[in-house]
Amino acid sequence: MVLVGFVVMGSLLPAGSPVLAAAGRLPLTDKAMHFLAYLGLSVLPVVGFRERRRGLAAGMAMFGMGCLLEFAQQFSPGRGVDLLGLAANGAGVGCGVLLAQPVRGWMG
């Protein structure tokens, strides 16, 4: 839940916020941050849910959350909808779900 909170906060803060300014100084592109955040968001439920189908559904639902947050950014000062960001979110979710499969197998 903490990671979800950070992603929601980072997605909806105004463009000039100190948090986004600090994130901008990281040695990662904006799209890499999107990718890594959504990779993490999707891996956790796939691995964490006891029932495989529920874990996959929750992991894939992170893309829906990303779509909603991307749309909501247009209401945050200095922010807007970014289709490349949305693509990075989707790529992160897809890779996260795929990478989590062997981990589920190792966990039994």
C-alpha positions in Angstrom: 0.0 0.0 0.0 2.9 2.3 0.7 4.2 2.0 -2.9 0.6 2.7 -4.2 0.5 5.9 -2.0 3.9 7.1 -3.3 2.8 6.5 -7.0 -0.5 8.3 -6.4 1.2 11.2 -4.7 3.9 11.5 -7.3 1.3 11.3 -10.1 -0.9 14.0 -8.8 1.5 16.6 -7.2 1.8 19.9 -9.1 4.7 20.1 -11.5 6.6 22.7 -9.4 6.5 20.7 -6.1 9.7 20.0 -4.2 9.1 16.3 -4.4 8.9 16.3 -8.2 11.9 18.6 -8.4 13.9 16.1 -6.3 12.8 13.2 -8.4 13.9 15.2 -11.5 17.4 15.2 -10.1 17.6 11.4 -10.0 19.7 9.7 -12.7 16.6 8.2 -14.3 14.4 9.5 -17.1 10.7 10.2 -16.3 9.7 7.2 -18.4 12.2 4.9 -16.5 10.6 6.0 -13.2 7.2 5.2 -14.6 8.4 1.8 -15.8 10.1 0.9 -12.5 7.2 2.1 -10.3 4.6 0.1 -12.2 6.9 -2.9 -12.4 7.0 -2.9 -8.6 3.3 -2.3 -8.3 2.5 -5.3 -10.5 5.0 -7.7 -9.1 3.9 -7.4 -5.5 0.3 -8.6 -5.9 1.2 -11.4 -8.3 3.7 -12.8 -5.8 1.7 -11.9 -2.7 -1.7 -13.3 -3.4 -2.2 -16.9 -2.5 -4.6 -17.5 -5.4 -2.7 -17.1 -8.7 -5.7 -15.7 -10.6 -6.4 -13.0 -8.0 -2.7 -12.0 -8.0 -2.6 -11.7 -11.8 -5.9 -9.6 -11.8 -4.5 -7.3 -9.1 -1.2 -7.0 -10.9 -2.9 -6.2 -14.2 -5.2 -3.7 -12.5 -2.2 -1.5 -11.8 -2.4 -0.5 -15.5 -5.9 0.6 -15.0 -4.8 2.7 -12.0 -2.0 4.1 -14.1 -4.5 5.1 -16.8 -6.8 6.8 -14.2 -3.8 8.7 -12.7 -2.5 9.7 -16.0 -5.9 11.2 -16.9 -6.1 12.9 -13.5 -2.8 14.7 -14.1 -4.5 17.1 -16.4 -6.2 18.6 -13.3 -2.9 19.1 -11.5 -1.1 22.5 -12.1 1.6 22.2 -14.7 0.8 18.6 -15.5 -0.9 16.9 -18.4 -1.7 13.5 -20.0 1.4 11.9 -21.4 0.8 8.9 -23.7 4.5 7.9 -23.5 4.2 7.8 -19.7 1.1 5.6 -20.1 3.1 3.3 -22.4 5.9 3.1 -19.8 3.3 2.2 -17.1 1.9 -0.5 -19.3 5.4 -1.9 -20.1 6.2 -1.9 -16.4 3.0 -3.8 -15.6 3.5 -6.3 -18.3 7.1 -7.0 -17.4 6.3 -7.1 -13.7 3.6 -9.7 -14.2 5.9 -11.8 -16.3 8.9 -11.5 -14.0 6.7 -12.4 -11.0 5.8 -15.8 -12.5 9.0 -17.6 -11.7 9.1 -16.1 -8.2 5.6 -17.5 -7.6 6.9 -20.9 -8.7 9.9 -20.7 -6.4 7.6 -19.8 -3.5 5.5 -22.9 -4.0 
